[in-house]
Amino acid sequence: MQSPFRITDHILFEDDFIIVLNKPHGLMVEPDRNGYANLQQLLKKYLKTSDSSGEVYAQHIHRLDRPVSGVILFAKQKSVLKNLSEQFAERRVKKYYQAMTTASPSQNSGVLENWFRKEKKKAVLHDEEVPFAERVKLDYTVRELAAQQFLWDIQLHTGKYHQIRAQLSYVNCPIIGDGLYGSTVPYKDNAIALHACRLIFHHPVTNEEMSIGIQNDFARA
């Protein structure tokens, strides 16, 4: 994450009910026990500057891992939280990602499906159902940008803990910089080459379809 950090440089959309941000890599979404800087607290500070009452609300609807960058949605009013949360729970939200790897899969496009189980602080995948496992799925296309540089366009259908990271590693294509899942190629400090590039959902008040995105030029990383 570059310093100084200014929320205004990362706003993709904002109205009275929601705000959509482009989270930089290296920044936590919410507070944790280690006391790292986090997007939720920074957003509340920003909202206080435009609300004379001092009462502000900012609640993330989904999460991105600390080393992942990209589009993330916050509710600015508690009244819209239920609507947005249900859209995610019912899988009516479309989530798109980009990733860079140094290897390519056997097919340039396809579907990855596995059985997922979280074990300690890592996702473990299986080809067949095992106890306490859930099915995970993503669609992908891959194209070569340069020698040993492959760009993945991904639609995520389930969104479990470390899902994309684990599924790409499972087909021997770990994301660049992701040492936890087998990458030996460095990327940036506190970052992996994974970016949430687009989120499609319905506005919780107007019901208008919202398609909000931002690309990441991995080639310049």
C-alpha positions in Angstrom: 0.0 0.0 0.0 1.3 3.4 -1.0 1.5 6.2 1.6 -0.2 8.5 2.3 -3.5 6.8 1.7 -6.5 8.9 0.7 -10.0 7.3 0.5 -11.0 9.9 -2.2 -8.4 8.4 -4.6 -10.1 5.0 -4.3 -13.8 5.8 -4.5 -15.5 4.1 -7.6 -19.1 5.0 -6.6 -20.8 6.8 -3.7 -24.3 7.9 -2.8 -26.3 8.2 0.4 -26.7 4.5 0.8 -23.5 2.7 -0.5 -19.9 3.3 -1.3 -17.7 1.2 -3.6 -14.0 1.4 -3.2 -10.9 0.1 -5.0 -9.0 -1.5 -2.1 -5.2 -1.4 -2.5 -3.2 -4.5 -1.7 -1.7 -4.7 1.7 -4.7 -3.2 3.5 -7.1 -5.2 5.7 -10.8 -4.8 5.1 -11.8 -4.8 8.8 -10.0 -4.5 12.1 -8.2 -7.5 13.5 -6.3 -8.4 16.6 -3.0 -7.3 15.2 -4.1 -3.7 14.9 -3.2 -3.3 11.2 -4.6 -0.3 9.3 -7.9 -1.3 7.8 -10.3 0.1 5.2 -13.3 0.1 7.5 -11.8 2.5 10.0 -10.3 4.7 7.3 -13.7 4.9 5.6 -15.4 5.9 8.8 -12.9 8.8 9.3 -13.6 9.9 5.7 -17.4 9.8 6.3 -17.1 11.8 9.5 -15.7 14.7 7.5 -18.9 15.1 5.6 -21.4 14.4 8.4 -21.7 17.1 11.0 -23.6 14.8 13.4 -20.6 12.6 13.9 -22.7 9.5 13.6 -21.5 7.4 10.6 -22.1 3.9 9.5 -19.8 1.8 7.2 -20.2 -2.0 7.0 -18.5 -4.1 4.4 -20.8 -6.6 2.6 -18.0 -9.0 1.5 -14.2 -9.3 2.1 -11.0 -9.4 0.1 -7.8 -10.9 1.5 -5.2 -8.4 2.7 -2.8 -9.1 -0.2 -5.6 -8.8 -2.8 -6.7 -5.5 -4.4 -9.9 -4.5 -6.0 -13.6 -3.6 -5.9 -15.3 -3.8 -2.5 -18.8 -2.7 -1.4 -19.8 -1.0 1.8 -23.2 -0.1 3.2 -23.4 3.5 4.5 -26.8 2.9 6.2 -27.8 0.0 8.3 -31.2 0.0 6.6 -29.7 -1.4 3.3 -27.5 -4.0 4.9 -30.1 -6.8 4.8 -30.8 -6.3 1.1 -27.2 -6.3 0.1 -26.3 -9.3 2.4 -29.1 -11.3 0.9 -27.9 -10.6 -2.6 -24.6 -12.1 -1.8 -26.0 -15.0 0.2 -28.4 -15.9 -2.6 -25.5 -15.6 -5.2 -27.3 -12.9 -7.2 -24.1 -10.8 -7.2 -21.6 -11.4 -10.0 -17.9 -11.3 -9.0 -15.1 -11.0 -11.5 -11.3 -11.2 -10.9 -8.0 -11.0 -12.7 -4.9 -13.0 -11.8 -1.4 -13.5 -13.1 0.5 -16.8 -13.1 3.7 -18.1 -14.6 2.1 -21.3 -15.7 -1.0 -22.0 -17.8 -3.7 -24.7 -17.3 -4.2 -27.6 -19.8 -7.1 -25.7 -21.3 -7.3 -21.9 -22.1 -10.9 -21.7 -20.8 -13.1 -23.8 -18.6 -14.6 -24.4 -15.2 -12.8 -25.4 -12.0 -14.9 -27.3 -9.5 -13.6 -28.8 -6.3 -14.6 -29.8 -2.8 -13.4 -27.2 -0.3 -12.6 -27.3 3.3 -10.8 -24.7 5.5 -8.1 -26.2 7.6 -6.4 -23.9 10.0 -5.5 -20.8 7.9 -5.5 -22.5 4.5 -8.0 -23.8 2.0 -7.6 -27.5 1.2 -9.3 -28.9 -2.0 -10.4 -32.4 -2.9 -11.7 -33.9 -6.2 -14.4 -35.8 -4.3 -16.7 -35.0 -1.4 -15.2 -35.3 2.1 -16.7 -34.6 5.5 -17.5 -30.9 6.2 -16.5 -29.9 2.6 -18.4 -27.6 0.3 -18.4 -27.5 -3.5 -16.6 -24.5 -5.0 -16.7 -23.3 -8.6 -15.2 -20.7 -10.9 -15.1 -20.0 -14.7 -12.0 -18.8 -16.3 -10.2 -17.9 -19.5 -6.4 -17.5 -19.8 -4.3 -15.7 -22.3 -0.5 -15.3 -22.5 0.8 -11.8 -22.2 4.5 -12.5 -22.3 6.9 -15.4 -21.7 5.7 -17.1 -18.5 3.1 -14.5 -17.9 -0.5 -15.6 -18.1 -3.5 -13.4 -17.4 -6.6 -15.1 -16.0 -10.1 -13.6 -16.3 -12.3 -15.3 -13.6 -15.9 -15.3 -12.7 -16.3 -16.5 -9.1 -19.5 -18.4 -8.4 -19.1 -19.4 -4.7 -16.5 -17.2 -2.9 -15.1 -19.2 -0.1 -11.9 -18.6 2.0 -8.9 -18.3 -0.4 -10.9 -20.0 -3.1 -9.3 -18.6 -6.2 -5.8 -18.8 -4.7 -6.4 -22.5 -3.8 -8.1 -23.5 -7.0 -5.4 -22.0 -9.3 -2.7 -23.6 -7.2 -4.6 -27.0 -7.4 -4.1 -27.0 -11.2 -0.4 -26.1 -10.8 -0.8 -22.4 -11.5 -0.2 -20.6 -8.3 -0.8 -16.8 -8.4 2.4 -14.8 -8.6 3.5 -13.8 -5.2 1.3 -16.2 -3.3 3.9 -18.2 -1.4 1.2 -19.8 0.8 -0.1 -21.7 -2.2 3.1 -22.5 -3.9 4.4 -19.5 -5.8 8.1 -19.0 -5.8 8.0 -15.8 -7.9 8.0 -12.5 -6.1 5.4 -9.8 -6.7 5.1 -6.8 -4.4 5.3 -6.4 -0.6 2.1 -7.7 1.1 0.6 -8.4 -2.3 -0.3 -11.2 -4.7 -1.2 -10.8 -8.4 -5.0 -11.1 -7.8 -7.4 -8.3 -8.3 -11.2 -8.1 -7.9 -12.0 -6.2 -11.2 -15.8 -6.0 -11.3 -18.8 -6.4 -9.1 -22.4 -6.5 -10.5 -25.3 -6.1 -8.0 -28.6 -4.3 -7.6 -28.8 -1.0 -5.8 -30.5 -1.7 -2.4 -33.0 1.2 -2.8 -33.5 1.8 -6.5 -33.0 -1.8 -7.6 -30.9 -0.5 -10.5 -28.3 -2.9 -11.8 -24.9 -1.6 -10.8 -21.8 -2.8 -12.7 -18.7 -1.3 -11.1 -15.2 -2.2 -12.0 -11.5 -1.2 -12.4 -8.7 -3.0 -14.2 -5.3 -3.8 -12.8 -2.3 -3.5 -15.2 -0.3 -6.4 -13.9 2.2 -6.0 -16.8 3.4 -2.9 -15.0 3.6 -4.5 -11.6 
